[in-house]
Amino acid sequence: MSNIDYDALMQPVIAFLGCETPKAWLDEALDHLDILMQDHANCEKKAAGTAMNLMFRYSFFTDLQVKLAQLVREEMLHYEQVLEFMTKRGQKWQGLSAGRYAGGLRKEIRTYEPEALIDVLVIGAFVEARSCERFYALAPLVDEELGRYYRYLLKSESRHYEDYLALALDVAKTAKLKDPEEDIQGRIEHIREVEKNLILSPDKTFRFHSGIPEKISA
């Protein structure tokens, strides 16, 4: 992994997102690594659960099945790894309330198919891309061991966002939408603005995907 050009790897990820993580969030993260790690674990588990649910709900999309099965395995592996980090550092598992990020994005999902599935996949791409961008921003700021792990995650997280976008386009083409590329691009542009607003607006609850910290609430 040491020979990877992380800056080059991250260029398309950062270009895909509407903004980079504000310094205020990074400062808050360094002051609350326990909450960060706990919510990171939660995010990995939720990502695996979301992918599994999609596999069951849309079992007729073969390509979806294969890609999501791979993603489930990787997300669960990362979940186990974060739990190991927490145990090693003497941090006990604790329940955390959900932040506003995922719910804010889910509000944009259209209510009819296949557009609903397309939106879920595009949102999945943004969640993975934001995770990747935050690991990249955090890596040089945290301790060496944790920074090394965050850099290790960059390759898979960047691939996950690309997989979600490829699946969204595949679904649009399979469903024979009039202009699949235009539909996908339109949704990307719309959801990019929503995601950007969630990241750059004040947020009372600090979480892995939260906005600019207003005050801490666990």
C-alpha positions, 0 to 999 in steps of 0.5 A: 500500500505504501507505493500508492499515490493517494493524492492521485487516487483521491482526485476523482473522488474530490472532484465528484463531491461538491466540497471538501470537509471543513477544518472545523469538523476535522478539529472536532473529530480529533477532540472526539475520536471515541465518537468518531470510531464508534460511528465509523463502526456503525457506518460500516455495519449500516452500509453492509445492511443497506447493500444486503437489503438491496440484494433481496429487494432487487434480486432480478438485477444480476450485476447488482447481486455480484457487486453488492455481495462483494461490498457486503463482505468488505463492509463487514470486514471493515466493521470487524477491523474498527471493533478490533481497534476499539477493543485494542484502545480500551473503548467499549461499544456504546449506542449512538443516535443517528446523525442527520446525514443519511436521513437528509439524503434519503429524503431525495429518493423518488417514490417510483421505480426504477428511479427510486433504486437509481437514487439509492445507488447514487446516494450510496456513491456519495456516502462512499465518496464522502467517507473516502474523502474524510479518511483521506483528510483525517489520515495525516492528523490522527496517530500513526496506527490509525492514519495507516488504517485510514489510508488502507481504506481509501482504495476500497472506499473509492472503488465502492463509490465507482461501483455504485455509479456503475450500477445506477447506470446499469439499472437505468439502461436495463430499465430502458430509460429514454436517456440513462446518462442524462438521468444519472447526471441530473440526479448526481448534480441534484444530490451533490448540492443536497450533500454539500449543504449537509456537510457545510451547514451547522450541525448540533450532533457530531458524527462521521458524516456530520456538518460543521459542529455547532455543539457536541451531542452524543 
